[in-house]
Amino acid sequence: MRNYRNVFLEIGKSQEEIEKRLYDIFEEIFYGPDKFYETTADGKMGYLVDTGNVDTRTEGISYGMMMSVQLDKKKEFDQLWNWAMTNMYMDYGENKGYFAWSVDPSGRKNADGPAPDGEEFFAMALIFASHRWGDGQGIYNYSHMAKELLKVCIHHEELCGGHNMWTDDGLIKFVPGLDFTDASYHLPHFYTLFADNCYEEDRSFWLKAAEASRQYLKKSCHPKTGLSPEYGNYDGTPHVVEPGTFGGRHDWFYSDAYRTIANIGLSYEWFDKDTEFGKWSRETANNLQRFFYSLPEKDSRGIYEVDGTIVEGKALHPVGLTATIAQASLASDNEYSLKAVEDFYNTPLRTGDRRYYDNCLYLFAFMALSGNYKIW
């Protein structure tokens, strides 16, 4: 029986208070006045809306599935999965077997390409659903659907003629057809579990991917600040995109990159406490928290080069950043570790047009820090 650390107890919160707060956060996101979860008229499908871009994304649908399985919300899980398979799944063309990363709330696809972070969260959520609730029929045969998805992700070229989502070396791509990555996509703790829940012939690949991602994260995170870029080359250096593509710069620490330290913290909690990678994770989490707590308040939610140089402008998702700085405390042991958790606890959910991304990171951090982000 695994024991999961509840850091909120360490800052003096009661178990009853923590459980109520977790319930309230889920309810606000899915059913409250500021919700961004919607269901179809017949109640069969549900989707999280990216309130800043007014679309549904594989990121958000798969996040919602992970939230739901962690918190034992099977109805919402199945509604989300039905939405994904009905409106996002691509059953023909170059990206057959993948999911369209952006879909209009009407169900119309905005894109015909995938974003691999969606696929990896889909697969992990399905595996947990199988273990927690058991397999059903059709698309609700969760373990079968997970195995098939993992298979197509790494054998797409031979199965469908398109591009694989991982390199032969085991590194996840930003998108299948491009030759760079995103540090926040690297989830070695997921890949370790994929190895135990995939088709047997793919087991060795996922073990290789877990180790490859651990080594990649060491290269990507700055040795002094702990910051990582949004997009990265496979050698760990920031990837500079062509002018006018992908909406501008992504070689800095900005929205996508907030998730990297949160992932490192969760991997530490699940697998890495007593490993060399765990030692590195602790140092990196310490460095990142010290960096942010050394900044003047006016600069503490800004934009940064990975070496900590301050860039003009403000964080687009400051609440999400606060949440991930706190989630780093699963690994850190510095003088700011518990302060970061307390600061997060005292930060309310975000309201307004940009609340989707911030509040997704918020709920993940709250689950992780309360011991409710578990291996099922």
Buried (B, 14 or more C-beta within 10 A) or exposed (E): EEEBBBBBBBBEBEEEEBEEBBEEBBEBBBEBEEBBBBBBEEEEBBBBBBBBBEBBBBBBBBBBBBBBBBBEBEEBBBBBBBBBBBBBBBEEEBBBBBBBBBBEBEBEBEBEBBBBBBBBBBBBBBBBBBBBBEBEEEBBBBBBBBBBBBBBBBBBEEEBEBBBBBBEEBBBBBBBEBEBBBBBBBBBBBBBBBBEBBEEEBBEBBBBBBBBBBBBBBBBBBEEBBBBBBBBBBEBBBBEBEEEEEEEBBBBBBBBBBBBBBBBBBBBBBBBBEEEBBBBBBBBBBBBBBBBBEBEEEEBBBBBBBEBEEEEEEBBBBBBBBBBBBBBBBBBEBEBBBBBBBBBBEBEBBBEEBBBBBBBBBBBBBBBBBBBBBBB
